[in-house]
Every structure is written in structure tokens, then in C-alpha cells.
């Protein structure tokens, strides 16, 4: 909950997670379980859900914007997949010595000699 519209520090980030933790505590107390165990269980529920939502949020972020046109460099690199034989020619890259592309879950092998770059 927010204290004011200007201060977002106090805003509850995930009210559903907090609600589930409180619900866990309420059900445990209603069932007559030990108070200390119920509070620990509610805290564990909150931590596990919070970590899970944070990890999923990290996967859901969009890919970054491509660099401006002026920052891309022309390259002439040839790569080959050692597993299936697919060949790729890279003509533009963000830096002069880019990482090799991946194919068949493995890095491709650079075929271009160093002096031809």
C-alpha cells in the first residue's frame, strides 16, 4: 500500500504473494498448530514465492534495443556448425570480434582466417 503517490518505496510490490503468506498463517492458526511453526511456514511461503516471481520476471524482460545504426560494424566472418554442417556468414556485428553464433546447442566454429577479417 502506498503512503503517498510520490513515495513508491512503501508500495506493496506483490500483494498476492503477501496475501498467500497471510492466508497460510491464518489457516495454520485456525487448524490449531503451533504459532511459531505457523509463522515460520508463512515466512517460508512468502520467500519462496517472492524468489519464484523474481526469477520469472527476469525471464520476461524484453530483449534490449539494438544499437544505433552508426555503432554497427561491417564484418565478414564465416561460421560452421560442427554437428550438422550448417554455414553462416556474418556481415554486421556490434563489435569487431563478436562471439560465435550458436547452432545445435553449441558454438559454431569460425572458418574465416584471422588475416581476412
C-alpha positions in Angstrom: 0.0 0.0 0.0 1.3 3.5 -0.8 1.8 6.2 1.8 1.5 8.8 -0.9 1.5 8.9 -4.6 5.0 10.4 -4.7 6.7 7.8 -2.5 6.8 4.4 -4.2 9.1 2.8 -1.7 6.2 1.9 0.6 4.1 0.4 -2.2 3.4 -3.3 -1.8 5.2 -5.0 -4.7 3.3 -8.3 -4.8 0.1 -8.2 -2.8 -0.9 -11.7 -4.0 2.3 -13.2 -2.5 1.8 -11.4 0.8 -1.9 -12.4 0.8 -0.9 -16.1 0.3 1.5 -15.9 3.1 -1.1 -14.4 5.4 -3.6 -17.0 4.3 -1.1 -19.7 5.2 -0.7 -18.3 8.6 -4.4 -17.9 9.2 -5.2 -21.5 8.1 -2.4 -22.8 10.3 -3.6 -20.9 13.3 -7.2 -21.9 12.6 -6.1 -25.5 12.5 -4.6 -25.2 16.0 -1.0 -25.6 15.0 1.9 -24.2 17.0 2.1 -20.4 16.5 5.9 -20.4 16.0 5.8 -23.1 13.3 2.9 -21.4 11.5 4.8 -18.0 11.4 7.9 -19.7 10.1 5.8 -21.6 7.4 4.2 -18.3 6.4 7.6 -16.7 6.1 8.9 -19.6 4.0 5.9 -19.4 1.7 6.5 -15.7 1.2 10.2 -16.1 0.5 9.8 -19.0 -2.0 7.0 -17.2 -3.9 8.9 -14.0 -3.9 12.1 -15.7 -5.3 10.0 -17.5 -8.0 8.2 -14.4 -9.1 11.5 -12.5 -9.3 13.1 -15.3 -11.4 10.1 -15.4 -13.8 10.2 -11.6 -14.0 13.9 -11.8 -15.1 12.9 -14.2 -17.9 10.0 -12.0 -19.0 12.0 -8.8 -19.7 12.2 -7.8 -23.4 15.5 -8.1 -25.3 17.4 -4.8 -25.3 17.1 -2.4 -28.2 19.6 -2.9 -31.0 22.5 -0.4 -31.1 22.0 2.6 -33.3 23.0 2.1 -37.0 26.2 4.1 -36.6 27.5 1.7 -33.9 27.2 -1.5 -36.0 30.5 -2.5 -37.7 30.8 -4.4 -41.0 32.5 -7.7 -40.6 33.0 -10.6 -43.0 33.0 -13.8 -40.9 32.1 -17.4 -41.8 31.0 -19.9 -39.2 30.2 -23.6 -39.5 28.2 -25.9 -37.1 30.4 -28.9 -36.5 27.4 -31.1 -35.7 25.1 -30.6 -38.7 27.4 -28.7 -41.2 25.3 -25.5 -41.4 27.3 -22.5 -42.5 26.6 -18.8 -41.6 28.1 -15.6 -43.0 28.0 -12.7 -40.6 28.2 -9.3 -42.3 27.3 -6.8 -39.5 28.1 -7.0 -35.8 28.1 -4.7 -32.7 31.9 -5.2 -32.2 34.8 -6.2 -34.4 35.3 -9.6 -32.8 31.8 -10.9 -31.9 31.0 -14.1 -30.1 30.3 -17.0 -32.4 26.6 -17.8 -33.0 25.1 -21.0 -31.5 23.6 -23.8 -33.6 22.5 -27.2 -32.4 23.0 -26.0 -28.8 26.8 -25.5 -29.5 29.0 -22.6 -30.6 29.8 -22.6 -34.3 33.4 -22.8 -35.5 35.0 -19.8 -37.1 36.2 -20.6 -40.7 37.5 -17.1 -41.7 41.3 -16.8 -41.3 42.4 -14.1 -38.9 44.2 -12.1 -41.7 41.0 -11.9 -43.8 38.9 -10.2 -41.2 
